[in-house]
Amino acid sequence: MHRYVLGRLLGAIPTLFLIVTMAFFLIRIAPGGPFDLERPLEAKVMENLNRIYHLDEPLWNQYLLYLKSIAQLDFGPSFYFRDFTINELFARSLPISMQLGLSALCLALVVGGTMGVFAALRQNRPPDYAVMAAATLGVTIPNFVVAPILTLILGVWLGWLPVGGWNGGAFVNVILPVVTLALPQVAVIARLTRGSMIEAMRSNHVRTARAYGLTSYMVIVVHALRGAILPVVSYLGPAAAALLTGSVVIETIFGIPGIGRYFVQGALNRDYTLVMGTVVIVACFVILFNLVVDLLYALLDPRVRYD
Amino acid sequence: MLKSMRVSALAAALMAATSLTAFAEVVYHRGNTADPETLDQHKTSTVYEAHILRDLYEGLVTYAADGQIIPGVAEDWTISDDGTVYTFTLRDNAKWSNGDPVVAGDFEYSLRRIMTPDTGAKYATVLYPIMNAEKVNKGEAKPEELGVKAVDDKTLEITLESPTPFFVDLLGHQTGLPVHPATVEEHGTDFVKAENFVSNGAYTLTEFVPNAHIKAVKNPHFHDAANVQVETIFYHPTEDRGAALRRFQAGELHTNNDAPTEQVDFMRENLGDQFRVAPYLGTYYYALNHEDENLAKPEVRQALSMAIDREFLADEIWGSTMVAGYSFVPPGIGNYGEPAYADYKDMSQIDREEKAADLLEAAGYGPDKPLKLTINYNTSENHKNTAVAIADMWSPLGVEVSLVNTDTKTHYAMLRDRQDFDVARAGWIGDYSDPQNFLFMVESDNTGFNYARYENPEYDALMDEAAATIDLEKRAGILKQAEEIFMRDLPFIPLMYYGSMNLVSDKVSGFEDNLLNIHPTRWISISE
């Protein structure tokens, strides 16, 4: 198992290298640079800035400098947030995005999983239709619609919850963003769980378990759910990476200082190092979570073993 | 007995409440359109940085609640007869937040620092009127050669290249704010970190969490601290205008310096006086490329300008948050009078359109030979709507318009690199209240801002003459002549004057509308 994990992690290095190289040159192709402003800078001032940030050097040199820098885990200075390095920005924002994403993921798993099982056990009956209708709504209504509605009702009209701000991760500030972030995932997980649960309930091993006279709890939770959860686990890899690395919409609407906003800010401001940093972080998360999913798979399905 | 107990209890409760109010900390939650790029005053370039820096630092001059320049660290100043030497006398009680006195040497150090090329100051050009400033910034002279000298701790002498009647206004800009030399020397660029921060304004920094908030607390050493009401400020970045409005409605923000344009009607109906629109020192315009064969003809430029229904743009597209603009210099600006308005300002729209059609026909264009133009604009729903409306207004003249939308960086890189374009959207917010700050943009040697590539020696000569004229009234007359030429030649078509939009809670006092949209927290108080 250890060899497998190590092999996968080492195998990720060329992938990361490729991603970094492509991202580096792609962002440089985009017209406009970090210091192009609505008010153009004096040529000499621009020259000074380019020199300070090594932008006056040939692109290959800049690329090599960047590679050398990230090999030392230094993501460089931010071109936009000039008082911070990218490492400082990530050190503050990544834990916040992870807290938010992890809470949303747990909520989505618990609520979505329960809804899916509930619907599967009452297949083609009103509760099933209700759950599936709610799930369809959850998938189709985008975050940027749900968030303002929730803030308007629960924050502005009823005054129960804060409309925005992180406030150091205080519980009341976390509720609305987590719920909004989790809603589409709840819907997807409910649909996935329902489908695979129905399939599992019809499988031979569950019929056999029933024939042995096992309790409903044993049949559903131990025998059916264990198999039914596999498609959900597969889905969790990319979902977790997306959730944990932040949501641009949620973080912007609720004013949360997470990493998600840096994606858009970095690209629009041509903050090269910030864009590169977020690309690397997200790539690492995707690789890591796919590995975790594969390991979970092996744990849940005895047919899959990596030794 | 029971009654007297009740009275005593009531009195005690009242006293407790009163003392609680007396000791309650006044916290101001201030929405600010975006996070600052930096809190280093010598590297900043945006207005949302300026709002914060004005609270943290005090320059030689500063702003009153109504946006007027008033003495700051300098309690008064004299100007030499030739208008080139300014001698500032610093107040005795000016102090940094660590208790150090603010001395003339601090300003000498600061002005040299902003001009040093290694600082990478984006906005050093604002202070180019100082002798040798441009040379120092370009690396052609040493910082010691800058025309700034601390005569003694209380006297600062600034020598200019040539008389600049608006120089004192320039010193109000964020680039004129001082740094604490010892802190900069000790911490380098990290002097802006909260743990190292030393400032001389009404407030000092205690926390900067990007994308979350900036926290500043009252500086007890500030010379006017006794009159500063707000004890703590939280600046919240409010990029999403809609979300900011909801936070304001929920009482989480006391003010916000922008509002969602698409909800203007809602805000007018529901917020009443809390939604404020005021004239702002800025002009929204379209630059016309004078190197373009079609636009080189003056009749074409005039016709295009006349056919635009500016009232429609301002009222319908921008929800009356802008005002129809018929001059490049906005009205109400300092050191001027009435701007040079277009002569068709008072004509009816129908007459204007007829005249425009005639002019275009005279230039050889019409339905048989349509004038084909492209409008470039940067991404924004309102910029897009404006461009679509203008294309529609030009259509009856036989002008065929295609629209090109790019993000802001691409748009301005295109203009900077002098790429080919016909018509390009742009806007200008004045840094200081003087017509020169608008009219200088189309001087032929201004390669940065002269998007139109306009070259007119007569115009340049008038601008030079104005720069050398100390008499403000005479200077205003010369600048007016320059603007008349501008309106005749139309390098830019002025469309609208900007309006500032602010959400200001009923609990806030001292937030006065003004042309510069400057609202230092020092003058603000909050009742809860």
Interface residues (C-beta under 8 A of the other chain):
Chain A: A30 P31 G32 G33 F35 D36 L37 E38 R39 P40 L41 E42 A43 K44 V45 N48 L49 I52 Y80 F81 R82 D83 F84 L89 R92 S93 P148 T151 L152 G155 V156 G159 P162 V163 G164 G165 W166 E251 T252 I253 F254 G255 I256 P257 G258 R261 L268 N269 R270
Chain B: D35 E37 T38 L39 D40 K43 S45 P117 D118 T119 G120 A121 K122 A124 T125 N137 K138 G139 T189 V192 K193 F208 V209 P210 N211 A212 H213 H236 P237 T238 E239 D240 G242 A243 R246 R247 Q249 A250 E252 T406 D407 T408 K409 T410 H411 Y412 A413 M414 L415 R416 A426 G427 T447 G448 F449
